[in-house]
Amino acid sequence: MKTITSILFCLTFAFTASIAFAQSNEAHIEQVGELNESAVIQKGNQNEAVIEQSGNNEALIEQDGFQNYAFMLQSGSNSGTITQNGNHHADVRQMGNSIALVYQDGENNFGEVKQEGVDNQATIHQYGSDLEAIIHQFGNGNFANILQDFREYDSSSPFIFREAEIIQNNNGNIAIVDQRVPTENPIQVTQHGGMEVRIEHY
């Protein structure tokens, strides 16, 4: 099984590399097995990446351009990372013991992470304008963190949109929201069970 997995990873990476430098990029990876790895690196202005994995998985998506979209679906013991620079949309869905990291830098960013299981970790870091981050976790012992930072804020601009939402179910979960932006939009944290909430807004 290790040999098959290695060959699949090499072929996947070669396929990704062949399309990674085109102006209009698109990558679709599907893996089923025990020890899967995936890597998608795209540079351009029309990027799209989709990864679906089942097993003991690890996936990495990096997109640098204007209109990026990344979708990641993982089932098992998972680790997923999405890094985007531009006009982004990231959607991560994980089932099992999982770690998800979404990093976005630019304008009109949207990041969402949905996790089912125990001891999951979800982190969304957004830098730019018009940011929206949502984390949904179902299970015990989960950790959720949202950081939003508007580094080039213009106080005269009335079109400042920030939204941070965390929804956690069951017990022993931790939610942290850090908004370093001027905004009138509320921070929404919904928890069911014995949990910890930390909110910083300045």
N, C-alpha and C positions, 0 to 999 in steps of 0.2 A: 504494500500500500504506500510505503514511503516513496518508492520509485515512481509510481504512478502520480503521486502528488507533486513530486519535483518536476516531472515532465510537464504536468498541467500548468504549474506555476511558470515555467520557462516559456511555454507557448503563450500563456496569457500575457506575460510581460513583453514578449516579442510583438504580440499583436497590438498591445497598448503603445509600444514605442513606435510602431509603424504609423499610427494615426495621431500620435501625440503632438506632432509639429505642424499639422494642417491648420488652415485658418478656421475651418468648421469641424470641430472635433466631436467624436462620439465613441463611447466605450461601454460594452456590456459584458459582464463576467458572471458566470454561474458555476459554482463549485459544490460538489456533494462528496463527502468523505470524512476522514478522521482528522487529518492535520492539513488544513488548507491555508494558503497564503495568497494575497493578491496585492498588486500595486498598480495604481493608475496615476500617471503624471501628465497633465495636459497644459499646453500654453497656446493661447489664441483668444478669440473673441466670441465664439459660439460653442461652448463646451457643455457636454452632458456625460455623466458617468453613473452607471448602475451596477451594483454588486449584490449578488445573492449567494449566501453561504449556509451550509449545514454541517455541523461537526465542531471540531476544535479550531476555531477560525481566527484569522488576523487580517485586517484589510486596511489599506491606506489610500486615500484619494487626495491629490493635490491639484488644484486648478488655478491658473493665473490668467485672467482675461476679463471680458466685459459681462457676458451673460452666461453664468455658470449654474449648473444644476447637478446635484449629487444625491443619489438615493442608495441607502445601504440597508439590506435585510439580512440578519444573522440569527441563527438558531444553534444553541449549544453553549460552549465556553468561548466567549467572543471578546474581541478587542477591535474597535473601529475608530479611525481618525479621519476627519475631513478638514482640509485647510483650503480656503478660498480667498481670492483677492479680486474684487469687482462687484458686479451686481448678482447676488447669490440667492440660492434657495437650497437648503440642506435638510434632508429628512432621514433620520436613523431609527431603525426599528430592530430591537434585540429581544430575544427570548432565551433566558438562561442566566448564567453568572457572567455579567458583561461589563465592559468599560467603553464608554463613548466620549469622544472629544470632538467638538466642532469649533473651529477658529475661523472667524470672518473679519475681513478688513476692507471697508469700502462703503458704498451707498446702497440703500434699499435692500438690506440684508434680512433674511428670515432663516431661523434655525429651529428645528424641532427634533426631540429625542423621545422615543417611547420604549420603555423597558418593562419586561415581565420576568419576575424571578426574585432571588434573594441576593443581597450583598452587591447590588449593581451600583455603578458610578457613572454619572452623567455630568459633563461640563460643557458649557457654551460660553465662549468669549467672543464678544462683538465690539469692533472698533469702527466708528464711522457715523452715518446718519440714517434715520428711518429704520431703526433696529427693532426686531421682534424675536423673542426667544421663548420657547415653550418646552417644558420637560414634564412627561407623564411617567410615573413609576408605580408599578403594582407589585407588592411583595414586602418582605421585612428586611431591615438593615440596609436600606438604600441611601445613597448620597447624591444630592443634586446641587449644582453650583452654576449661577449665571452672573457673568460680569459684562456690563455694558459701559463703554467709554466713548464719549463724543469729543475727540481731541481737537476738532476744528469748529467748535460751536460759534455761531454768529448770533449774538444776543438780539439783533434786530430782525432776525428771521422768525416768522410766526409758524413755519411749517416744520416743527420739531416733533417727531413721532418716536416714542419709546414704549415698548411693552415687554414686561417680563412676567411669566406665569409658570408656577410649579404646582403640580398636582401629585400627591403621594397618598397611597393607601396602605393599610396595615401598620405594623409597629416598628419602632426603632429607626425611623428614617430621619435624615438631616437635610434641611433646605437652607441654602445661603444665596442671597441676592445682593449684588453690589452694583448700584447704578451711579456712575460718575458723570451724570449728564443732567442738564436742566430740563425738566419735563413735568407736565401736569397729569400725565397718565399714571394711574395707580399701579403698584406692584401687587400681584395677586398670588397668594400662596394658600393652597387648600390641602389640609392634611387630615387624615382619619386615623387615630391611634395615638400612642405615646411617642412624641417626636420632638425635635428641636428645630427652631426657626431663628435665623439671623438675617436681618435686613439692614443694609447700609445704603443711604440715599443722600448724595451731596453733589 
